């Protein structure tokens, strides 16, 4: 690839020179096939790529070409791929019969099934209808993602409909393989059909819910696992899942399983959704989660890390704010950050005490303090915030102070932002740009809305 070429240009050049698709293209990535098709059809082609002639096609398609005696030869994989993507619809249509039995180009045949030209679509549909039922799992693994992407197009539903029909009758091993595909829509389709056909045991569904990387797969699998009605097989996996929505489904199911008492540890879960479900489960069991939270927060030595925030989510300011202020000085950083987050939830407005929390050595505590101070930024003294952007302060303190200054606007923010953007620490500069969403801070009048979010 030359310095002027794009990766797609290099791929096209490789195909014109007879290289296989798998050697020049990331065939596992559906966007790569769509980009290749769009690039070839839009032109101009890379210099030195003379694929427009398509010498292997007959004179019927290329009237100006000499007739090839002895019939049309079998094109190479690269030649066929280039013809299937040609800007001339006659060439695309003529190339499709040659794609029969050529598994490597089946994703391009799927693209042609969404072609704007009706003759091309019809020919592609005929090839797909014959090829998909005989395709092996490797071919389906690269064709299915392309077919599913095409559904969003005006005429793009044909390939996906054929694919679904084939997979409904495919061997179980085929769907099992597609459940491991790196493409999320393909995994979702495989899961839908596996559930429809009853191919997965409840424990297998729970395992998918607990460990798959896609939220759509996780939620569908969790729902199907719980519907099986075998909590002994499914709940342990769901309750131990990394995803909060899956854990919340498991916590909610504890009541139906007659195990609502087991929801108590999840009152202190890192996910707010899980905490809410745990509170619901305890209430349904006749217990008061507020009392459980207050008992947990009463002993600083054993308080769970996120118990203060859970208390704030269901407690009362008059009764619970003093406890949260006390826990804001706890030895453990997670307890402190949880307590400060709870202060924000309960609407604490002691700005002096909250401002002092910006000096905490734990980034999580400073983050929560800044979030609590954000609505009151206009009432904070500039000098206190500017002082915290100085070079002798930790990076997490400097960045949060700068965010509060930006909410206030004016020259103190502009000067502080430019100073931090010129800091010798490249990591800090990158964090500042990411935090503010800009590398060129501009002053704004005091009171004007800030255009950033505290994360």
C-alpha positions as CSV (number, residue, x, y, z in Angstrom):
1,X,0.0,0.0,0.0
2,X,1.4,3.4,-1.0
3,X,1.2,6.5,1.2
4,X,-1.6,7.8,-1.0
5,X,-3.7,4.6,-0.9
6,X,-6.4,3.9,1.6
7,X,-6.7,0.3,3.0
8,X,-9.7,-0.2,0.7
9,X,-7.7,0.8,-2.3
10,X,-5.0,-1.6,-1.3
11,X,-7.6,-4.4,-1.0
12,X,-9.0,-3.6,-4.4
13,X,-5.5,-3.7,-5.9
14,X,-4.9,-7.0,-4.2
15,X,-8.2,-8.5,-5.6
16,X,-7.3,-7.3,-9.1
17,X,-4.0,-9.1,-8.7
18,X,-5.7,-12.4,-7.8
19,X,-5.4,-12.4,-4.0
20,X,-8.1,-14.1,-2.0
21,X,-10.7,-12.0,-0.2
22,X,-9.6,-13.3,3.2
23,X,-6.1,-12.1,2.5
24,X,-7.1,-8.4,1.7
25,X,-10.2,-7.9,3.8
26,X,-11.4,-8.3,7.4
27,X,-14.0,-10.7,6.3
28,X,-15.4,-11.1,9.8
29,X,-16.4,-7.4,9.9
30,X,-19.7,-6.8,8.0
31,X,-18.8,-3.1,7.4
32,X,-15.8,-4.2,5.5
33,X,-17.9,-5.9,2.8
34,X,-20.3,-2.9,2.6
35,X,-17.4,-0.5,2.3
36,X,-15.7,-2.6,-0.4
37,X,-18.9,-2.6,-2.4
38,X,-19.4,1.1,-2.0
39,X,-15.8,2.0,-2.9
40,X,-15.7,-0.1,-6.1
41,X,-19.1,1.2,-7.3
42,X,-18.3,4.8,-6.5
43,X,-14.9,4.9,-8.2
44,X,-12.5,6.0,-9.4
45,X,-10.6,2.8,-9.0
46,X,-7.0,2.8,-7.7
47,X,-4.4,3.4,-10.3
48,X,-3.1,0.3,-12.0
49,X,-6.3,-1.6,-11.3
50,X,-7.7,-2.6,-14.6
51,X,-10.6,-4.7,-13.4
52,X,-13.2,-2.7,-15.4
53,X,-12.5,-4.7,-18.5
54,X,-13.5,-8.0,-16.8
55,X,-11.9,-10.0,-19.5
56,X,-13.5,-13.3,-18.3
57,X,-17.0,-12.1,-19.1
58,X,-18.6,-12.9,-22.5
59,X,-19.2,-10.5,-25.3
60,X,-22.9,-10.5,-24.5
61,X,-22.1,-8.4,-21.5
62,X,-19.2,-6.5,-23.0
63,X,-20.3,-5.7,-26.6
64,X,-17.1,-4.1,-27.5
65,X,-14.9,-7.1,-26.4
66,X,-13.9,-9.9,-28.7
67,X,-15.9,-13.1,-28.3
68,X,-14.1,-15.7,-26.1
69,X,-14.1,-19.0,-27.9
70,X,-14.7,-22.1,-25.9
71,X,-17.0,-20.5,-23.4
72,X,-16.5,-18.2,-20.4
73,X,-13.6,-19.3,-18.1
74,X,-14.0,-19.7,-14.4
75,X,-13.0,-16.4,-12.8
76,X,-10.7,-16.1,-9.9
77,X,-12.1,-15.1,-6.5
78,X,-10.8,-11.6,-6.7
79,X,-12.0,-11.1,-10.3
80,X,-15.5,-12.3,-9.3
81,X,-15.6,-10.0,-6.3
82,X,-14.7,-7.0,-8.4
83,X,-17.4,-7.8,-11.0
84,X,-20.1,-8.3,-8.3
85,X,-19.4,-4.8,-7.1
86,X,-19.1,-3.1,-10.5
87,X,-20.9,0.1,-11.2
88,X,-22.5,-1.4,-14.3
89,X,-25.6,-3.3,-13.4
90,X,-25.2,-5.6,-16.5
91,X,-21.8,-6.7,-15.2
92,X,-23.1,-7.3,-11.7
93,X,-26.0,-9.4,-13.1
94,X,-23.7,-11.4,-15.4
95,X,-21.3,-12.1,-12.6
96,X,-23.9,-13.6,-10.2
97,X,-24.3,-17.0,-11.9
98,X,-20.6,-17.4,-11.5
99,X,-21.0,-16.9,-7.7
100,X,-23.0,-20.2,-7.4
101,X,-20.8,-22.6,-5.4
102,X,-18.3,-19.9,-4.5
103,X,-18.7,-19.6,-0.7
104,X,-16.1,-16.8,-0.3
105,X,-18.2,-14.3,-2.2
106,X,-21.5,-15.1,-0.6
107,X,-21.5,-11.9,1.5
108,X,-21.3,-9.9,-1.8
109,X,-24.2,-12.0,-3.2
110,X,-26.2,-11.0,-0.1
111,X,-25.4,-7.3,-0.8
112,X,-26.6,-7.8,-4.4
113,X,-29.9,-9.1,-3.1
114,X,-30.5,-5.5,-1.9
115,X,-29.4,-4.0,-5.3
116,X,-31.4,-1.2,-6.7
117,X,-31.6,-3.0,-10.1
118,X,-34.4,-5.6,-10.1
119,X,-32.6,-8.1,-12.5
120,X,-29.6,-8.0,-10.2
121,X,-31.7,-8.6,-7.1
122,X,-33.5,-11.5,-8.7
123,X,-30.3,-13.2,-9.8
124,X,-28.8,-12.7,-6.3
125,X,-31.9,-14.1,-4.6
126,X,-31.7,-17.2,-6.8
127,X,-28.0,-17.8,-5.9
128,X,-28.6,-17.1,-2.2
129,X,-31.6,-19.5,-2.1
130,X,-29.4,-22.3,-3.4
131,X,-26.2,-21.5,-1.5
132,X,-27.4,-20.6,2.1
133,X,-28.9,-24.1,2.9
134,X,-25.6,-25.7,1.9
135,X,-23.3,-23.2,3.5
136,X,-21.0,-24.4,6.3
137,X,-20.8,-22.6,9.6
138,X,-17.7,-20.6,8.6
139,X,-19.5,-19.2,5.6
140,X,-22.6,-18.4,7.6
141,X,-20.5,-16.7,10.2
142,X,-19.3,-14.1,7.7
143,X,-22.5,-13.9,5.6
144,X,-25.1,-13.6,8.4
145,X,-23.7,-10.3,9.8
146,X,-23.8,-8.7,6.3
147,X,-27.3,-10.0,5.7
148,X,-28.5,-8.5,9.0
149,X,-26.9,-5.1,8.3
150,X,-28.8,-4.9,5.0
151,X,-32.2,-5.1,6.6
152,X,-32.1,-1.3,7.2
153,X,-32.0,-0.7,3.4
154,X,-35.1,-0.1,1.3
155,X,-34.8,-3.5,-0.5
156,X,-32.6,-5.2,2.1
157,X,-34.9,-7.7,3.8
158,X,-34.4,-10.6,1.3
159,X,-31.1,-11.9,2.5
160,X,-32.1,-11.7,6.2
161,X,-35.4,-13.5,5.5
162,X,-33.6,-16.3,3.7
163,X,-31.0,-16.5,6.5
164,X,-33.7,-16.9,9.1
165,X,-35.5,-19.6,7.2
166,X,-32.2,-21.5,6.8
167,X,-31.3,-21.2,10.5
168,X,-34.7,-22.4,11.7
169,X,-33.8,-25.7,10.1
170,X,-30.1,-25.7,10.7
171,X,-28.3,-28.2,12.9
172,X,-28.0,-27.2,16.5
173,X,-24.2,-27.0,16.2
174,X,-24.7,-24.2,13.6
175,X,-26.6,-22.0,16.0
176,X,-24.2,-22.8,18.8
177,X,-21.3,-21.5,16.6
178,X,-23.2,-18.4,15.7
179,X,-23.8,-17.7,19.4
180,X,-20.0,-17.2,19.6
181,X,-19.9,-14.8,16.7
182,X,-18.2,-11.5,17.4
183,X,-21.1,-9.7,15.7
184,X,-23.8,-8.7,18.2
185,X,-26.9,-8.8,15.8
186,X,-25.8,-12.2,14.7
187,X,-25.6,-13.5,18.3
188,X,-29.0,-12.0,19.0
189,X,-30.6,-13.8,16.0
190,X,-28.9,-17.1,16.9
191,X,-30.2,-16.8,20.5
192,X,-33.7,-16.0,19.4
193,X,-33.8,-19.0,17.2
194,X,-32.1,-21.3,19.8
195,X,-34.8,-20.2,22.3
196,X,-37.5,-20.7,19.8
197,X,-36.3,-24.2,19.0
198,X,-35.6,-25.1,22.7
199,X,-32.0,-25.9,22.0
200,X,-30.5,-24.4,25.2
201,X,-30.8,-25.7,28.7
202,X,-31.7,-23.1,31.5
203,X,-28.2,-23.2,32.9
204,X,-26.7,-22.5,29.4
205,X,-29.1,-19.5,29.0
206,X,-28.0,-18.2,32.5
207,X,-24.4,-18.6,31.5
208,X,-25.0,-16.5,28.4
209,X,-26.8,-13.9,30.4
210,X,-23.9,-13.7,32.9
211,X,-21.0,-13.6,30.5
212,X,-22.0,-12.4,27.0
213,X,-20.7,-8.9,26.1
214,X,-24.0,-7.7,24.5
215,X,-26.8,-6.2,26.6
216,X,-29.4,-7.5,24.1
217,X,-28.2,-11.1,24.4
218,X,-27.8,-10.8,28.2
219,X,-31.3,-9.6,28.8
220,X,-33.0,-12.1,26.4
221,X,-31.0,-15.0,27.9
222,X,-31.8,-13.9,31.4
223,X,-35.5,-13.7,30.6
224,X,-35.6,-17.1,29.0
225,X,-33.5,-18.7,31.8
226,X,-35.9,-17.4,34.5
227,X,-39.0,-18.5,32.4
228,X,-37.7,-22.1,32.7
229,X,-38.7,-22.1,36.3
230,X,-35.6,-23.8,37.7
231,X,-34.1,-21.3,40.1
232,X,-31.5,-23.7,41.5
233,X,-29.9,-23.9,38.1
234,X,-30.2,-20.3,37.0
235,X,-30.2,-17.9,40.0
236,X,-26.6,-18.5,41.2
237,X,-25.3,-17.5,37.7
238,X,-27.6,-14.5,37.3
239,X,-26.9,-13.1,40.8
240,X,-23.1,-13.3,40.1
241,X,-23.3,-11.7,36.7
242,X,-21.2,-8.6,35.9
243,X,-24.1,-6.8,34.3
244,X,-26.4,-4.9,36.6
245,X,-29.6,-5.5,34.6
246,X,-28.9,-9.3,34.8
247,X,-28.3,-9.2,38.5
248,X,-31.4,-7.2,38.9
249,X,-33.4,-9.8,37.1
250,X,-32.0,-12.4,39.4
251,X,-32.8,-10.3,42.5
252,X,-36.3,-9.7,41.3
253,X,-36.8,-13.5,40.8
254,X,-35.8,-14.2,44.4
255,X,-39.2,-13.3,45.6
256,X,-41.0,-15.6,43.1
257,X,-38.7,-18.4,44.2
258,X,-39.6,-17.8,47.9
259,X,-36.1,-16.5,48.7
260,X,-36.7,-12.8,49.2
261,X,-34.4,-12.8,52.3
262,X,-31.5,-13.5,50.0
263,X,-31.9,-10.1,48.4
264,X,-30.6,-8.3,51.5
265,X,-26.9,-8.4,50.4
266,X,-27.9,-6.7,47.1
267,X,-29.0,-3.6,49.0
268,X,-25.4,-2.6,48.8
269,X,-24.8,-3.5,45.2
270,X,-22.8,-1.2,42.9
271,X,-25.7,-0.9,40.5
272,X,-28.6,1.4,41.5
273,X,-31.0,-0.8,39.6
274,X,-30.0,-3.8,41.6
275,X,-30.3,-1.9,44.9
276,X,-33.8,-0.8,43.9
277,X,-34.8,-4.3,43.1
278,X,-33.4,-5.6,46.4
279,X,-35.4,-3.0,48.3
280,X,-38.6,-4.0,46.4
281,X,-38.0,-7.7,47.2
282,X,-37.5,-7.0,50.9
283,X,-40.7,-4.8,51.0
284,X,-42.6,-7.6,49.4
285,X,-41.3,-9.9,52.1
286,X,-42.6,-7.5,54.8
287,X,-39.3,-5.9,55.7
288,X,-38.2,-2.3,55.8
289,X,-35.1,-1.7,53.7
290,X,-34.5,1.7,55.4
291,X,-34.1,0.0,58.8
292,X,-31.6,-2.4,57.2
293,X,-29.6,0.4,55.8
294,X,-29.6,2.4,59.0
295,X,-28.4,-0.6,60.9
296,X,-25.6,-1.2,58.4
297,X,-24.5,2.4,58.5
298,X,-24.5,2.6,62.3
299,X,-21.3,0.7,62.7
300,X,-18.4,2.4,60.8
301,X,-16.2,-0.6,61.2
302,X,-18.5,-2.9,59.2
303,X,-20.5,-0.6,57.0
304,X,-20.7,-2.0,53.4
305,X,-19.1,0.2,50.8
306,X,-22.3,1.4,49.1
307,X,-24.7,1.3,52.0
308,X,-24.6,5.1,52.5
309,X,-25.8,5.7,49.0
310,X,-28.5,3.0,49.4
311,X,-29.7,4.7,52.6
312,X,-29.9,8.1,50.8
313,X,-32.0,6.5,48.0
314,X,-34.8,5.5,50.4
315,X,-34.1,7.5,53.6
316,X,-35.1,10.9,54.9
317,X,-32.8,14.1,55.0
318,X,-33.6,14.9,58.6
319,X,-32.8,11.5,60.0
320,X,-30.0,10.4,57.7
321,X,-27.9,13.4,56.7
322,X,-26.0,13.4,60.0
323,X,-25.0,9.8,59.4
324,X,-23.9,10.5,55.9
325,X,-21.8,13.5,56.9
326,X,-20.0,11.3,59.5
327,X,-19.4,8.5,56.9
328,X,-18.0,11.1,54.5
329,X,-14.9,11.0,56.7
330,X,-14.6,7.2,56.8
331,X,-11.3,5.5,56.3
332,X,-12.3,3.6,53.2
333,X,-12.5,5.6,50.0
334,X,-15.5,3.7,48.6
335,X,-17.5,4.4,51.8
336,X,-16.6,8.1,51.6
337,X,-17.6,8.4,47.9
338,X,-20.8,6.6,48.6
339,X,-21.6,8.9,51.5
340,X,-20.9,12.0,49.4
341,X,-23.1,10.6,46.6
342,X,-25.8,10.1,49.2
343,X,-25.4,13.7,50.4
344,X,-26.1,14.8,46.8
345,X,-29.2,12.6,46.6
346,X,-30.6,14.0,49.8
347,X,-29.9,17.5,48.7
348,X,-27.2,18.6,51.2
349,X,-26.4,22.2,50.7
350,X,-23.5,22.8,53.2
351,X,-21.2,24.3,50.5
352,X,-18.3,24.8,52.8
353,X,-18.1,21.2,53.9
354,X,-18.7,19.9,50.3
355,X,-16.0,22.3,49.0
356,X,-13.5,20.8,51.5
357,X,-14.2,17.3,50.1
358,X,-12.6,18.4,46.8
359,X,-9.3,18.0,48.6
360,X,-9.9,14.3,49.3
361,X,-7.0,12.0,48.1
362,X,-9.5,9.6,46.5
363,X,-10.6,10.5,42.9
364,X,-14.0,8.9,43.5
365,X,-14.8,11.2,46.5
366,X,-13.7,14.3,44.6
367,X,-15.9,13.3,41.6
368,X,-18.9,12.9,43.8
369,X,-18.2,16.2,45.6
370,X,-18.0,18.0,42.3
371,X,-21.3,16.5,41.2
372,X,-22.9,17.7,44.4
373,X,-21.5,21.2,44.0
374,X,-22.4,21.5,40.4
375,X,-25.9,23.0,40.9
376,X,-24.4,25.6,43.3
377,X,-21.3,26.5,41.2
378,X,-22.4,30.1,40.8
379,X,-22.2,30.5,44.6
380,X,-18.7,29.1,45.0
381,X,-15.8,31.6,45.3
382,X,-13.5,31.7,42.3
383,X,-10.4,31.9,44.4
384,X,-11.1,28.5,46.1
385,X,-11.6,26.8,42.8
386,X,-8.6,28.5,41.1
387,X,-6.4,27.5,44.0
388,X,-7.3,23.9,43.5
389,X,-6.2,24.0,39.8
390,X,-2.6,24.8,40.9
391,X,0.3,22.6,39.9
392,X,0.8,21.4,43.4
393,X,-2.6,19.7,43.5
394,X,-3.4,16.2,42.4
395,X,-4.6,15.8,38.8
396,X,-8.1,14.6,39.9
397,X,-8.6,17.7,42.1
398,X,-7.4,20.1,39.4
399,X,-9.7,18.6,36.7
400,X,-12.8,18.7,38.9
401,X,-12.1,22.2,40.1
402,X,-11.8,23.3,36.5
403,X,-15.1,21.7,35.6
404,X,-16.8,23.8,38.3
405,X,-15.0,26.9,37.1
406,X,-16.4,26.2,33.6
407,X,-19.9,26.1,35.0
408,X,-19.3,29.5,36.4
409,X,-17.6,30.9,33.3
410,X,-15.6,34.1,33.0
411,X,-11.9,34.8,33.0
412,X,-10.9,32.6,36.0
413,X,-12.1,29.6,34.0
414,X,-10.4,30.7,30.8
415,X,-7.0,31.3,32.4
416,X,-7.1,28.1,34.4
417,X,-8.1,26.0,31.4
418,X,-5.4,27.3,29.2
419,X,-2.8,26.8,32.0
420,X,-3.9,23.2,32.5
421,X,-3.9,22.6,28.7
422,X,-0.3,23.7,28.6
423,X,0.7,21.6,31.6
424,X,3.9,19.5,31.0
425,X,2.0,16.3,31.9
426,X,0.6,14.8,28.7
427,X,-1.8,12.6,30.6
428,X,-3.3,15.5,32.5
429,X,-3.7,17.5,29.2
430,X,-5.5,14.6,27.6
431,X,-7.8,14.3,30.7
432,X,-8.6,18.0,30.6
433,X,-9.5,17.9,26.9
434,X,-11.6,14.8,27.5
435,X,-13.3,16.4,30.5
436,X,-14.1,19.7,28.9
437,X,-14.7,18.4,25.4
438,X,-12.5,21.1,23.9
439,X,-8.9,22.0,23.4
440,X,-9.6,25.8,23.0
441,X,-11.4,27.1,26.1
442,X,-13.3,30.3,25.4
443,X,-14.7,32.6,28.0
444,X,-18.5,32.8,28.4
445,X,-20.5,35.3,30.3
446,X,-21.3,34.4,33.9
447,X,-24.7,32.7,34.1
448,X,-24.5,31.3,30.6
449,X,-25.2,27.5,30.4
450,X,-22.1,25.3,30.4
451,X,-21.7,22.7,27.7
452,X,-20.3,19.7,29.6
453,X,-21.4,16.9,31.8
454,X,-19.8,15.8,35.0
455,X,-19.0,12.1,34.7
